[in-house]
């Protein structure tokens, strides 16, 4: 399970939909959402915090999360990166080949987390 603390659920849903995450139809009416990603994995977008959660939840600047989404090949990496940037999301790194043999581009999600779009 990956839990992301987000400021604006609708804004984050719009971003992750562009990466292929399928959300429930009523997501716009929720404060939080849990999405089954398959294989026993879940993505949680969380905007509401109880007092207990506030005691252990990271605050902005405490650290960053990196999420990786695989697409089918280099052209798909280029296209997805361009789509996200055109939609107003900030690029961290243009798509390129890494020194460890992966072709990927990086963007920031609406809350400043780094998202890798990688040729799978």
N, C-alpha and C positions, 0 to 999 in steps of 0.2 A: 504494500500500500504506500502510495505517495500522497502526503497531505501538503497542500499549498495554502498558505494563509494569503487571502486575496482581499483587496480593498473594494473591488466592484465586481460582483459575480457576472453580470451581463458582459462586461468588458473582457473578462477572462474566458468566458464561454465562447465568445466570438473568436478569440485568438485560437483556442484549442480545437474548435470546430474546423478551422483551416488546416489543422494537422491531422484531421481524420477522426477525432474523438467524437463519438455519438452520445449526445445528451438526451435525457428524458424530455418529452414534449413540454412538460410543465416547468422546465428549469427557470424560466423567467419569473415565476411566482415564488421561488425559494430563496432562502438566505444561504443555504449550503447545499452541496450535491455530492453524491458518491456515484462514480461511474465504473462499471465493470469493464476492464480492458482485456479480459480473457486470460486464460492460463493462471487464474487465481489472483491476478493483479487488479488493483483498484486505484483510481485517481480521485482524490477528495479535494474539492475547492471549498474553502471554509471562510466565511465572513463573520460568523457570530462567535463570541467568546464568553464563556462563563468565567466567574472569578477564579475558579480552580484552574482553568486553561490559561488564564492570564499569568498565573504564577510560573508556568513552565514554557509557555509559547515564546518563540524567538521574537524579538522586536526588530523593526527595520534596521538593517546594518549588522545584525548579529552573524549573518552568514548567508551564503547563496546556495541555491539548489541548481543542479544542471540536469535537464531532462533531455533524452535523446529519442528522436523519431526517425525511423528508417523508411526510406522511399526507394523506388526501383531505379537505381542508376544515377549517374552524374547529371544527366539532363533534367531529371526529376528534382534533384537537389537545387540546381540553378533555378528551375521554374518555381519551386515552392519558396525559396529564399526571395526571389523577385516579387512573388505574390504578396508575401508578408510585408516586405518593405513598402510596396505600392499601397498596401492597406494602412500604412502609417506606423507600423511597428519598427523599432530601431534595430538596425543591423549592428552586431558586434564584430562580425568578421565575414567578409565576402567568401563565397564557396571557393575552396582550393584543396589541393592534396596536402595531407599532413606528412610529417616525416615518419609516421608509423603506418603509412599506406592507406589511410582512410580519406575519402573525399567528403567534405562536409562544409556547411555554412552555419553561422551562429546568429541568432536573433535574441532580443530580450522580450519576454512576455510582458504583459501590462504591469506586473508588479516587480519587474527588474530581475527575474530569474533568467538564467541563460538556457536557451533551448538550442540543441544541436539538431540539424537536419542532415542526415547522413545517408550516403548511398549504401543500401543493404545488399 
